[in-house]
């Protein structure tokens, strides 16, 4: 467990996402970051990279487009963006904190394994930089409650940044689909699990060739007390600490016994 870091007042914050350089959620996150410090940089994908996961582009070149001062678009994934920002654009003074999002939609339960938003925060954590992923839950056909994340975001980020934590840990925050006045509180949660698989839709094109569409509407069914799914279903903000070490130590002990 490390010592508490200094204040964010003089910190450098890198902002990224998976919804693309022009996403409304990215603008919200920049506003949150600017409540904390004047030194805010944005490096985000040129186009939407939702569900890109923690992928890096290694078989084709990447290009960086300077949009404006301290704002860049990259022809790659969220992980590419963070890596290029830390190791190239900001190599003379790397960021003190990476914020990823705000994602248009929740990143709960198994979403975490697919999420480009969470992946950007993971890449920062691998590079030794504290990171937080932020997502705003939304119901179908509902307007996105950006005021909710902007209302609670600065205080939450400031609080989480000050908490001592292992270097391998990042934070995943999900805001409920409610206006600020109806949010019931903040809950510290574990990653949940839905009881249903991804939807696969089969159809045929005009040439009578089959094709398949992955994904679709899913119910955020609660998965037990203390989970991220349960927290947002009761109107709370979910804060989940994620560890990059995926080792199951209980299974390690069992395997050692089995192979002794």
C-alpha positions in Angstrom: 0.0 0.0 0.0 1.5 3.3 -1.1 1.4 6.7 0.7 -1.3 9.2 -0.1 -0.4 11.2 -3.2 -0.3 15.0 -3.2 -3.2 17.3 -4.0 -4.5 17.4 -7.6 -4.2 21.2 -7.7 -0.9 21.1 -9.4 -1.3 17.7 -11.1 -1.3 16.8 -14.7 -4.4 14.8 -15.8 -4.8 12.8 -19.0 -8.3 12.2 -20.2 -9.3 9.5 -22.7 -12.3 7.3 -23.6 -13.6 4.7 -26.0 -16.5 6.7 -27.5 -14.2 8.9 -29.6 -12.7 12.4 -29.6 -16.1 14.1 -30.2 -18.1 12.2 -27.6 -20.3 14.2 -25.2 -19.0 12.1 -22.3 -15.5 13.1 -23.0 -16.5 16.8 -22.9 -18.1 16.1 -19.5 -14.9 14.4 -18.2 -12.7 17.3 -19.4 -15.0 19.7 -17.4 -14.6 17.4 -14.3 -10.8 17.4 -14.8 -10.7 21.1 -15.1 -12.4 21.5 -11.7 -9.4 19.8 -10.2 -6.4 21.2 -12.2 -5.5 23.6 -15.0 -3.1 21.0 -16.6 -5.6 18.8 -18.5 -4.6 16.8 -21.7 -7.0 14.9 -23.9 -5.8 11.9 -26.1 -8.8 9.9 -27.4 -9.6 7.6 -30.3 -10.4 9.3 -33.7 -13.5 7.1 -34.0 -15.7 5.1 -31.6 -13.9 2.0 -30.1 -16.6 0.6 -27.8 -15.9 -3.0 -26.6 -12.4 -2.8 -27.9 -11.2 -4.2 -24.6 -7.6 -4.0 -23.7 -6.2 -4.3 -27.2 -3.1 -2.6 -28.7 -2.5 -1.9 -32.4 0.8 -3.7 -33.3 0.2 -4.7 -36.9 -0.5 -1.3 -38.5 0.8 2.2 -38.0 -0.9 4.7 -35.7 -1.5 8.4 -36.5 -1.9 11.3 -34.1 -4.0 14.3 -35.2 -3.6 17.5 -33.1 -7.1 18.9 -32.7 -6.1 21.9 -30.6 -3.7 22.7 -27.8 -3.5 19.7 -25.4 -6.1 17.8 -27.4 -5.2 14.9 -29.7 -7.0 12.2 -31.7 -5.4 8.8 -32.4 -6.3 6.3 -35.1 -6.3 3.4 -32.6 -7.8 1.9 -29.4 -8.2 3.5 -26.0 -5.1 1.5 -24.8 -3.2 2.9 -27.8 -4.2 6.4 -26.8 -2.9 6.1 -23.2 0.3 4.4 -24.3 1.1 7.1 -26.9 0.2 9.9 -24.5 2.4 8.6 -21.7 5.3 7.4 -23.8 5.4 10.0 -26.5 3.2 13.1 -26.3 3.7 13.6 -22.5 7.0 11.7 -22.1 8.8 14.8 -20.7 6.2 15.0 -17.9 3.8 12.0 -17.7 0.4 12.5 -16.2 -0.2 12.1 -12.4 -3.7 10.7 -13.1 -5.6 9.2 -16.0 -9.4 9.5 -16.2 -11.3 7.4 -18.8 -14.8 8.1 -20.0 -17.3 9.3 -19.3 -18.8 6.3 -21.1 -22.2 6.6 -22.7 -23.7 3.6 -20.8 -22.7 1.5 -17.8 -19.6 -0.7 -17.5 -20.9 -3.2 -14.9 -20.3 -6.9 -14.2 -18.8 -8.7 -17.3 -18.9 -5.4 -19.3 -15.5 -4.7 -17.5 -13.8 -7.5 -19.6 -15.0 -5.9 -22.9 -14.8 -2.2 -22.0 -12.5 0.1 -23.8 -13.2 2.7 -21.1 -11.9 0.4 -18.4 -9.0 -0.8 -20.7 -7.7 2.8 -20.9 -7.5 2.9 -17.1 -5.9 -0.5 -17.1 -3.2 0.6 -19.5 -2.4 3.6 -17.3 -2.2 1.4 -14.2 0.2 -0.9 -16.0 2.3 2.1 -16.7 2.3 3.0 -13.0 -0.1 5.9 -13.2 -3.3 6.1 -11.0 -6.4 5.7 -13.1 -10.2 5.9 -12.8 -12.8 4.8 -15.3 -16.2 6.6 -15.2 -19.4 5.5 -16.9 -22.9 7.0 -16.9 -25.7 4.4 -16.9 -28.5 5.0 -19.3 -31.8 3.3 -20.1 -32.9 2.9 -23.7 -34.5 6.0 -25.1 -33.6 8.0 -22.0 -31.5 11.2 -22.3 -28.0 10.6 -20.8 -27.8 12.2 -17.3 -24.5 14.0 -17.8 -25.3 16.5 -15.0 -25.2 13.6 -12.6 -21.6 12.6 -13.3 -20.5 16.3 -13.5 -22.1 16.9 -10.1 -20.5 14.0 -8.2 -17.4 13.4 -10.4 -15.0 16.1 -9.1 -15.5 15.2 -5.4 -15.3 11.4 -6.1 -12.1 11.7 -8.2 -10.4 14.0 -5.6 -11.3 11.5 -2.8 -10.2 8.4 -4.7 -6.9 10.0 -5.7 -6.1 10.8 -2.1 -6.7 7.2 -0.9 -3.5 5.1 -0.6 -3.7 2.0 -2.8 -1.5 -0.7 -4.4 0.0 0.2 -7.7 -2.0 -2.6 -9.5 -5.4 -1.2 -8.5 -7.7 1.0 -10.5 -11.2 2.3 -9.8 -14.3 1.7 -11.9 -17.2 4.1 -11.2 -20.7 3.8 -12.5 -23.3 6.5 -12.1 -27.0 5.5 -12.0 -29.5 6.7 -14.6 -30.9 9.4 -12.2 -30.7 13.1 -11.8 -28.3 14.3 -9.1 -31.1 14.9 -6.6 -32.3 11.3 -6.8 -29.0 9.5 -6.3 -29.2 7.5 -3.1 -25.5 7.6 -2.1 -22.1 6.0 -2.9 -21.5 2.3 -2.5 -18.1 0.5 -2.6 -18.9 -2.7 -4.6 -17.5 -5.9 -6.1 -17.8 -6.8 -9.8 -21.2 -8.4 -10.3 -22.3 -11.1 -12.8 -25.4 -11.2 -15.0 -27.4 -14.4 -15.3 -27.7 -14.1 -19.1 -25.3 -14.4 -22.0 -24.7 -11.9 -24.8 -27.5 -11.9 -27.4 -26.7 -13.2 -30.9 -29.1 -12.3 -33.7 -29.0 -14.2 -37.0 -30.4 -12.7 -40.2 -29.9 -12.8 -44.0 -28.8 -9.9 -46.2 -30.4 -8.9 -49.6 -28.3 -11.6 -51.4 -29.6 -14.3 -49.1 -26.3 -14.6 -47.3 -26.4 -15.2 -43.5 -24.9 -12.6 -41.1 -24.9 -12.3 -37.3 -25.2 -9.3 -35.0 -23.7 -9.5 -31.5 -25.1 -7.7 -28.5 -28.4 -6.1 -27.7 -30.5 -5.0 -24.8 -29.7 -6.7 -21.5 -31.3 -6.5 -18.1 -29.0 -5.3 -15.4 -30.3 -7.9 -13.0 -28.9 -7.6 -9.5 -26.3 -10.2 -8.6 -26.3 -10.2 -4.9 -25.7 -7.7 -2.1 -22.5 -5.6 -2.5 -22.3 -6.0 -6.3 -22.0 -3.1 -8.8 -25.3 -4.2 -10.5 -27.2 -4.1 -7.2 -25.8 -0.7 -6.3 -26.9 1.1 -9.4 -30.3 -0.7 -9.3 -31.0 1.0 -6.0 -29.9 4.4 -7.3 -26.4 4.5 -5.9 -23.1 5.4 -7.4 -21.0 2.2 -7.6 -17.2 2.4 -7.0 -15.4 -0.9 -7.7 -11.6 -1.3 -7.0 -10.2 -3.6 -9.7 -6.9 -5.5 -9.4 -4.7 -6.2 -12.5 -3.5 -9.4 -10.9 -6.1 -12.0 -12.1 -4.5 -14.9 -10.2 -7.0 -17.0 -8.2 -5.0 -17.7 -5.1 -7.5 -20.2 -3.7 -7.1 -22.2 -6.9 -3.3 -21.9 -6.7 -3.4 -23.5 -3.3 -5.7 -26.3 -4.6 -3.4 -26.9 -7.6 -0.3 -27.1 -5.4 -2.0 -29.7 -3.3 -3.2 -31.7 -6.4 0.3 -31.6 -8.0 2.3 -32.2 -4.7 
